Amino acid sequence: MPIGFMYILECSNGSYYTGSTINLKERLLQHLSGEGAKHTKKYLPIKLVYHEEYSRIDEAFYREKQIQGWSRKKKEALINNKNYKLPSLSKNYTQNLNK
């Protein structure tokens, strides 16, 4: 049984909110009722678009912090199960410039 969850919500303004929790169902209810994070409260309604399960909450928290640093395109590749795109979306744009 999972102990931790990393999740991505889509907010009413189209933005993505990434979080982690030990109880995904309860945390979603908090977000939906406006008792979650300031961002989700401001941009209700929200929709769960992705989640991962972990055996420890610290692993879910680490993954949350990792994904928070990702670009919108990279998050969308993950959400849409297009994992093959993740490596190319990880490259620094300067790596593709001709010298």
C-alpha positions in Angstrom: 0.0 0.0 0.0 1.4 3.4 -1.0 2.5 5.7 1.8 3.1 8.8 -0.3 1.7 10.4 -3.5 3.0 13.0 -5.8 0.3 14.7 -7.8 -0.3 17.3 -10.5 -3.5 19.4 -10.6 -4.7 21.5 -13.5 -6.2 24.8 -12.3 -9.0 26.8 -13.9 -6.5 29.2 -15.4 -4.6 26.3 -17.1 -1.7 26.3 -14.7 -0.3 23.2 -13.1 0.1 22.7 -9.4 2.4 20.0 -8.1 2.2 18.6 -4.6 2.8 15.6 -2.4 0.7 14.0 0.4 0.2 10.8 2.4 -3.6 10.8 1.6 -4.4 11.8 -2.0 -8.2 11.6 -1.6 -8.2 13.8 1.5 -5.7 16.3 0.0 -7.8 16.6 -3.2 -10.9 17.4 -1.1 -8.9 20.1 0.7 -7.9 21.6 -2.6 -11.5 21.4 -4.0 -12.9 23.1 -0.9 -10.4 26.0 -1.1 -8.5 24.8 1.9 -5.4 23.6 0.0 -2.6 25.8 -1.3 -3.1 29.5 -2.0 -2.6 28.9 -5.7 -5.3 26.2 -6.0 -7.7 28.3 -3.8 -7.2 31.2 -6.2 -7.7 29.2 -9.4 -10.6 26.8 -8.5 -11.9 24.6 -9.8 -9.0 22.1 -10.1 -8.7 18.7 -11.7 -6.3 15.9 -10.9 -4.4 15.2 -14.1 -1.6 12.9 -12.9 -0.2 11.1 -9.8 2.5 8.7 -8.8 2.5 6.4 -5.7 5.5 5.9 -3.4 6.4 3.6 -0.5 7.7 6.6 1.5 6.5 10.2 1.7 10.0 11.6 1.4 10.3 9.9 -2.0 7.0 11.6 -3.1 8.2 15.0 -1.7 11.5 14.6 -3.6 9.7 13.9 -6.8 7.4 16.9 -6.2 10.3 19.2 -5.9 11.9 17.7 -9.1 8.8 18.2 -11.2 8.2 21.7 -9.8 11.3 22.7 -11.6 10.2 21.3 -15.0 8.9 23.4 -17.9 5.2 23.3 -18.8 6.0 21.2 -21.9 7.9 18.6 -19.9 5.0 18.4 -17.3 2.6 17.9 -20.2 4.7 15.1 -21.7 4.6 13.3 -18.3 0.8 13.9 -17.9 0.1 12.6 -21.4 2.3 9.5 -20.9 4.8 10.6 -23.5 7.8 9.7 -21.5 9.9 9.3 -24.7 9.9 13.1 -24.9 11.3 13.8 -21.5 15.0 13.5 -22.3 14.8 16.0 -25.2 12.7 18.4 -23.0 15.4 18.2 -20.3 18.2 19.7 -22.5 19.3 23.2 -22.0 18.3 25.3 -25.0 21.9 26.4 -25.4 22.9 22.8 -26.2 21.1 23.0 -29.5 22.7 26.3 -30.7 25.2 26.2 -33.5 28.5 27.6 -32.6 
